[in-house]
Amino acid sequence: AGSAGRPVAAPAQDVLLQAAAVPGPDPFTASTVRNTVRPSDPPGASEGRRARELDGATPGLYGGTRAVGSCDVERQVSLLTGDAKKARAFAEASGIPEAGVAAWLRGLTPVVLRVDARVTAHGYRGGRAEAHQAVLESGTAVLVDQYGSPRVRCAGGNPVRAPGADRGGVYVGVPWDAFDPDHVVVVRPTGAVVASLVIVNATDR
């Protein structure tokens, strides 16, 4: 407690702005981004100025191309499973068994975000995964799970999970030209397994 018994406010958490093409601090691996095209207008772009949640199965939340996935999943598997410490840290951050990293990655879908998305990201530092709040730029190549949630940021091989309950914070890093804190989206996992994601073909205009 502070003077006169008043509670001291907790310091605001930093929220790292992570541009789409930049590996960022503390990557787990080299980039496995294979193909990205800048997205067209995202879903719900004209909605109000409050940050909003979108269901992971929202049509148009993710983009991609018909011929080539946004991330090289097999290279991601090789880079992680080739380093036991990183594989262990990655598995712990992702909430999966260490022995199941390769199979889990192969079960994810490579796509491109079409919104700026708030997440809990993990950097690799000192042999451990360190969690931090982040905003991933629209156009970021990610791997998503069967509930439509981003789970890996391909530019640095970083595990990604849902953002913390406290959606506030102080943005740090270099904002991109189109960044608007009032239009940051939280991707809400679906209640049931998504049979297929509706992906916008990134080459269509």
N, C-alpha and C positions, 0 to 999 in steps of 0.2 A: 504494500500500500504506500501511497505517497504521503506528503505532508498532510496533517489534519485527518489522517485516515482515509484520504481519497485514493481510489485505485489508480494505478498508473496505466495508461493506455498502452497496449502492445504495439510495437513498431509495425508499420505497414510492410507487408511482404513485397519483395521485388517480383515483377512479372517480366520475364525476358522476352523481348520481341525477336523472333527467329525468322529471318528472311528465307524464302523458298530455296534458293540455290546455295546457301552458305552452310558449311558443315556445322558451324557454331562451336561454342566452347565444349571441351571434354567429349568429343565424339567417341562412340564405342568402336566404330570401324571406319574405313574409307567409304566414300559415297558409293552407293549402289543404284543411284538414280540412272535410269536408262533412257527415258523419253518423257518429256513434259512439254506441254503447250500452254501458253497463258490462257486461263479460263475466260469465258464470256461472262455475262452478268450472272451472279449467283442466285439461288432460289431465295425468294422473300426479300430481295434487296430494297424494295420500296416500303417495307414495314417500318414500324415506329423506331424511335431512336434508342430504345432500351435494348441492352444485350438480350438475346433470346436463345432459347433452346430449340434445336431441331432434332427430330427423331433420326436415328442412324439409317433408316430406310427411306428418308425423304428423297423423292425423285430430283435429280440434278444437284444433290449435295456433293457428289463426286463426279469427276470427269476422267477421261482416258481416251485411248485410241484403239481401234479395232485390231490392229496388227501387232502392236508392241506394248507390253506392260510398262508401267511407269518405273518399276523397280526390278532389278535383277535378283530374284528371290534366291536362286541357287548360289549366287556369289555371296549374298548375305549369310546364307547357311554356312558356306565355306569359311568366311571371315570370322564368324563367331565360334563355330565348333573347332576351329584351328587354334583357339586360345582358351585354355581351360578356365583361367581366372575371369576372363570376360564373359565366357559362357555362363559361369556360375552367377556372376553379378547380373547379367541380363535376365537369367531365369528368375532370380529373386525379385528383381524389379517388375517383371512381367507376371509374377504369380503362377509360374509353371514349373514342373520338375526340370532339373538341369538336363536329365537324359532325354527329355522330350523337346528340346529346343528346335532341332531340325524339322521334326514332323509338324510342330506347331507353326513354324514359319511357313512351311509349304501349304498349310491350310488357310493362310491369309490371302487376301486379294489386293493386288497392286492397283492403286488409283491415284488421282490427283485431287486435293482439296479445292473446292470452288468457293470457300469462305475463309475468313480469318477465324481460326478456331482456338479457344482456350483449352489448355490441357495441363496435366502434370507430366513433365518430361523428366528424363533421367540422364545425367552425364556420367561418364566413367572417370573416376578420379581416385588415385591411390588404391587401385584394386577393388573399388567398391562402386556401386551405383548411388549417385547422389540425386535426390528428387528436387525439383524446383518447378514453380509455376511458369508457364510460357504461353505465348500466342504464336501459332504457326500461320505463316502468310498463305493466303489463297494462292494456289499454284504449287504448293508443297506436295511432293511425292510421298505417299504413306502406304503402309499395309494396314488393311482393316480386317476385323474379325467377323464372325458369323452374326454378330449383333449390330454391325454397321459402325463400330467404334474404331477410331485410329489406334493402332497398337505399336507401330514402328515408324519412325521418321527416317526415310531412306538416305538422306544427305549425310547422316552421321551414324546410322545404325542404332539410333537411340530408342529405348523402350518408351512408350507413351501410354498413359492411362487417363482416366477421367480427372477433371480438375478438382481441386480442393473445394470444400463447402463454402469457404470464404471467397467470394468472387471479386473482392476489392484488390487493392494493391497499387504499387507504383511501377509504371512501365519503365523498363531500362533497356538500353540498346538503341539502335538506329531505326526509327520508323520508316516504313516504305511509303511511297507517295500516296497510295490509296488507303493507308491505315486510318481507321476511325474507331476509337474505343467504344463508341455507342453501337457499332455494328459487329462487334465480336460475338461469335456464336459458340455455344456449348453443345457438342454432339451428345445426345442422350441415347444410350443403347436401347435397342428394341427389346420388348418383353419376351419375344420368341425368336428362334433362329430365322434369319432372313434367307429365303430360298434363292433369291437373286436380287442384286442391287441394280437400280436403274441408273446407268452411267451415261453422262452426256459425252458424245463423241467430241473430243477437244478440237478436232480439225473442222468441225461444222461451224458455220457462221450464219 
